Amino acid sequence: MSEITYIRGDATVPSVKGVKVIAHVCNDIGGWGKGFVLAISRRWPEPEKSCRAWHRERASNDFGLGAVQFVQVEPYVWVANMVGQRGIRTGSKGVPVRYEAIDAALERLAEKAADLGASVQMPRIGCGLAGGKWARVEPLITDRLVRRGIAVTVYDHGEGRS
């Protein structure tokens, strides 16, 4: 069985060939303005536009924790907007990350990546502004993606592994 590949770089500029899905975690309140999403928006306007519309029309769609929206941004590149955090602030209920939502989103991501024959590229999802711990997220990625034979590359931007 393969493992997750870790490299230093920018997940919005994947270093692999073939079809790829760039996966990241969004919040459940429709906010898009800090963290990795800014790097996505600098490259492509569609994921932000699509995510905002998905949230705005949530009464009539599947937007919510654990849901995923796939946005094609180039012929061989998709962005997966995965709803995996409750709100944006750490408060009485802890940090915003919701591991069960990330797990559900990764299951949907695995199905799409398998259908596309795609690899998955991502930063350390859920571990930035969402406040999650990589030690909790990494096994979910291994269970949902790597064990299905989907190649996963995790990009560390600047600082080393935590």
C-alpha positions as CSV (number, residue, x, y, z in Angstrom):
1,M,0.0,0.0,0.0
2,S,1.3,3.4,-0.8
3,E,1.6,6.3,1.7
4,I,0.9,10.0,1.7
5,T,3.7,11.9,0.0
6,Y,4.8,15.1,1.7
7,I,6.5,17.9,-0.1
8,R,7.2,21.5,0.4
9,G,5.4,23.7,-2.0
10,D,2.0,25.2,-3.0
11,A,-0.9,22.8,-3.3
12,T,-2.5,25.1,-5.9
13,V,0.4,24.3,-8.2
14,P,0.4,20.5,-8.1
15,S,3.7,18.8,-9.0
16,V,2.2,15.7,-10.4
17,K,1.0,14.7,-13.8
18,G,-2.5,13.5,-14.8
19,V,-5.9,14.4,-13.4
20,K,-5.8,16.0,-9.9
21,V,-8.2,17.1,-7.3
22,I,-7.1,19.9,-5.0
23,A,-8.9,19.3,-1.7
24,H,-9.4,21.8,1.1
25,V,-11.7,22.4,4.1
26,C,-14.3,25.2,4.2
27,N,-16.5,26.4,7.0
28,D,-20.3,25.9,7.3
29,I,-21.1,29.6,7.4
30,G,-20.0,30.5,3.9
31,G,-17.0,32.5,4.9
32,W,-14.1,32.5,2.4
33,G,-11.4,35.0,3.2
34,K,-8.5,33.6,5.2
35,G,-6.1,30.7,4.9
36,F,-5.7,28.3,2.0
37,V,-8.8,29.6,0.1
38,L,-6.9,32.8,-0.6
39,A,-4.3,30.8,-2.6
40,I,-7.1,29.1,-4.5
41,S,-8.8,32.4,-5.3
42,R,-5.6,33.9,-6.5
43,R,-5.4,31.1,-9.2
44,W,-9.1,30.5,-10.0
45,P,-12.2,32.6,-9.3
46,E,-14.6,29.7,-9.8
47,P,-14.2,27.7,-6.5
48,E,-15.0,30.8,-4.4
49,K,-17.9,31.8,-6.6
50,S,-19.3,28.3,-6.6
51,C,-18.9,27.8,-2.8
52,R,-20.6,31.1,-2.0
53,A,-23.5,30.3,-4.3
54,W,-23.7,26.8,-2.8
55,H,-23.9,28.3,0.7
56,R,-26.4,31.0,-0.4
57,E,-28.7,28.4,-1.9
58,R,-28.2,25.9,0.9
59,A,-32.0,25.6,1.6
60,S,-32.3,23.7,-1.7
61,N,-29.0,21.7,-1.9
62,D,-26.7,19.5,0.2
63,F,-24.5,22.3,1.7
64,G,-23.5,21.3,5.3
65,L,-20.9,19.6,7.3
66,G,-19.4,16.6,5.4
67,A,-20.6,17.8,2.0
68,V,-18.3,18.3,-0.9
69,Q,-18.6,20.5,-4.0
70,F,-16.4,19.7,-7.0
71,V,-15.4,22.6,-9.2
72,Q,-13.5,22.0,-12.5
73,V,-10.9,24.8,-12.9
74,E,-8.7,23.4,-15.7
75,P,-9.1,20.5,-18.1
76,Y,-7.3,18.2,-15.6
77,V,-7.7,20.0,-12.4
78,W,-10.7,20.1,-10.0
79,V,-11.0,21.8,-6.6
80,A,-12.9,20.0,-3.8
81,N,-14.6,22.4,-1.4
82,M,-15.1,20.2,1.6
83,V,-17.3,21.5,4.5
84,G,-15.3,20.3,7.5
85,Q,-15.5,23.1,10.1
86,R,-18.3,24.6,12.2
87,G,-18.0,28.3,12.1
88,I,-14.7,30.1,12.1
89,R,-13.9,30.8,15.8
90,T,-12.6,28.8,18.6
91,G,-15.1,29.1,21.5
92,S,-16.8,27.2,24.2
93,K,-17.3,24.2,21.9
94,G,-13.6,24.1,21.0
95,V,-11.9,24.6,17.7
96,P,-14.0,24.8,14.5
97,V,-12.7,21.6,12.9
98,R,-15.2,18.7,12.8
99,Y,-13.3,15.5,12.2
100,E,-16.4,13.5,11.5
101,A,-17.3,16.0,8.7
102,I,-13.8,15.8,7.2
103,D,-14.1,12.0,7.3
104,A,-17.5,12.1,5.5
105,A,-16.1,14.6,3.0
106,L,-13.0,12.4,2.3
107,E,-15.3,9.5,1.5
108,R,-17.1,11.6,-1.1
109,L,-13.7,12.8,-2.4
110,A,-12.5,9.2,-2.7
111,E,-15.5,8.3,-4.9
112,K,-14.9,11.3,-7.2
113,A,-11.1,10.8,-7.4
114,A,-11.7,7.1,-8.3
115,D,-14.2,8.1,-10.9
116,L,-11.8,10.6,-12.4
117,G,-8.7,8.5,-12.1
118,A,-7.3,11.4,-10.2
119,S,-4.7,12.0,-7.5
120,V,-5.5,14.2,-4.6
121,Q,-3.4,17.2,-3.7
122,M,-3.9,19.2,-0.4
123,P,-2.5,21.3,2.3
124,R,-2.8,19.8,5.9
125,I,-6.6,20.1,5.7
126,G,-8.4,21.1,8.9
127,C,-5.1,22.0,10.7
128,G,-4.8,25.7,9.9
129,L,-7.5,28.1,10.9
130,A,-9.8,25.2,11.7
131,G,-7.5,24.3,14.6
132,G,-7.3,20.6,14.0
133,K,-4.5,18.2,14.8
134,W,-2.7,16.4,11.9
135,A,-2.4,13.3,14.1
136,R,-6.3,13.1,13.9
137,V,-6.6,14.0,10.2
138,E,-3.8,12.0,8.7
139,P,-5.4,8.6,9.6
140,L,-8.7,9.7,8.0
141,I,-6.9,10.4,4.7
142,T,-5.1,7.1,4.9
143,D,-8.4,5.2,5.6
144,R,-10.5,7.0,3.0
145,L,-8.0,7.6,0.2
146,V,-4.7,5.8,0.4
147,R,-6.2,2.4,1.2
148,R,-8.3,2.8,-1.9
149,G,-5.2,3.2,-4.0
150,I,-5.6,7.0,-4.5
151,A,-2.3,8.9,-4.6
152,V,-2.2,11.7,-2.1
153,T,0.3,14.5,-1.9
154,V,0.3,16.9,1.1
155,Y,2.0,20.2,0.6
156,D,3.7,22.1,3.4
157,H,4.0,25.8,2.6
158,G,7.0,27.2,4.2
159,E,7.2,25.8,7.8
160,G,8.1,22.2,8.5
161,R,5.8,19.3,9.6
162,S,4.0,19.6,12.8
